[in-house]
Amino acid sequence: MTPETSPGTTPEGTGNRTVLVLLDTPGTELRSPVLELLTLARRVGRVEAVALEAPSLEVLAQLGAHGVETVRQAELSADGHAPSADVAHLTPVVAEALAAAARACDADAVLLTSSFPNKEAAARLAFLTGAGLVVDASDLGDDGTHLVADKRVFAGSWDVRSAVTTDLAVLTVRANAVVPEPAPEAVATEVVGFGVTVPAAATAARVVSRTTHETSGSGRPALGEASVVVTGGRGTNGDFAPVVELADALGAAVGATRDAVYEGWHDQFVGQTGVTVAPRLYIGAGVSGAPHHRGGMQAAQVVVAVNNDPECPLFEISDFAVVGDLAEVLPQAAEAIREHKASRG
């Protein structure tokens, strides 16, 4: 939905609310999901950013291009001392910092991306501030009295609109909700520090060790954030090479069904209890379309299904259905895409 067609949405630049956006990676560069938050936030008012570490010059340039004049950088202290760097990533600490930032600027809303840690931080923030909370929102607007948010519920079968009636609204917004757009005019961005006293309870539990496991999606977009997702199911019979080839041609993330992951064919599954995706393009290859899987992907804008079974349930919600052997269809599609890209230089 666009600001012109979404009921209850304030045209960009006319709102008088203050919206805080949490920067997930201020030390490097801002990823598309955060730029989407900045785009949504401008619809309802003035945007400020919150960072738990010093923003890089590249991030400041990105923020300026998206109309953000102020970055509030948290200055953490616990028992009169600065806590260790890893403490800043604990969800209770993130919630305390956002609560302090919201109080400092009398914010009307706080927006976070819909990662698992951010959902936990958002819930803690809502508890600390008595705010209304909407998780996995897909749109944001203002009906003149309250902030309103759209989201999909009941495994993707219902679209609902919620009005937040508290003074502060806290929302996590799923990736690919909007196309990120810069502000009409770039601005200079200033970094302003603010103090955050971290209570002992916020650091009572912390990560003491961490093991990184390489995934087959290395070098590709994160599955939960990708604008294009290619998923393989039981119909691959364990051969994900055609799925990977098409994903590489499209610059897409690779996913799997739950059964395919349990068989050891891939490492991330799309579904209600797995990774929930809402890409602009979703391609399911050899995927039957069980309710569990559909609940995790049917918020996609365009769904393409490839299956040799003409009665495949995924065809019921697909925009395009291809009846055929994925081992033949996907490589042909990948080759056509590569040729098209090459012809465009």
HELIX and SHEET records of a PDB file:
HELIX    1   1 SER A   32  VAL A   44  1                                  13    
HELIX    2   2 LEU A   57  ALA A   65  1                                   9    
HELIX    3   3 ALA A   85  HIS A   89  5                                   5    
HELIX    4   4 THR A   91  CYS A  105  1                                  15    
HELIX    5   5 PHE A  116  THR A  129  1                                  14    
HELIX    6   6 ALA A  200  THR A  203  5                                   4    
HELIX    7   7 ARG A  234  THR A  236  5                                   3    
HELIX    8   8 ALA A  241  LEU A  250  1                                  10    
HELIX    9   9 ARG A  258  TYR A  262  1                                   5    
HELIX   10  10 PRO A  291  ARG A  294  1                                   4    
HELIX   11  11 PRO A  313  ILE A  317  5                                   5    
HELIX   12  12 LEU A  326  SER A  343  1                                  18    
SHEET    1   A 7 GLY A 132  ALA A 137  0                                        
SHEET    2   A 7 ALA A 169  VAL A 173  1                                        
SHEET    3   A 7 ALA A 109  THR A 113  1                                        
SHEET    4   A 7 ARG A  17  LEU A  22  1                                        
SHEET    5   A 7 GLY A  45  ALA A  51  1                                        
SHEET    6   A 7 THR A  70  SER A  77  1                                        
SHEET    7   A 7 GLU A 190  THR A 197  1                                        
SHEET    1   B 3 ASP A 139  ASP A 142  0                                        
SHEET    2   B 3 LEU A 147  VAL A 153 -1                                        
SHEET    3   B 3 TRP A 158  VAL A 164 -1                                        
SHEET    1   C 5 ALA A 253  ALA A 256  0                                        
SHEET    2   C 5 VAL A 228  GLY A 232  1                                        
SHEET    3   C 5 LEU A 281  ALA A 285  1                                        
SHEET    4   C 5 VAL A 302  ASN A 307  1                                        
SHEET    5   C 5 PHE A 320  VAL A 323  1                                        
END                                                                             
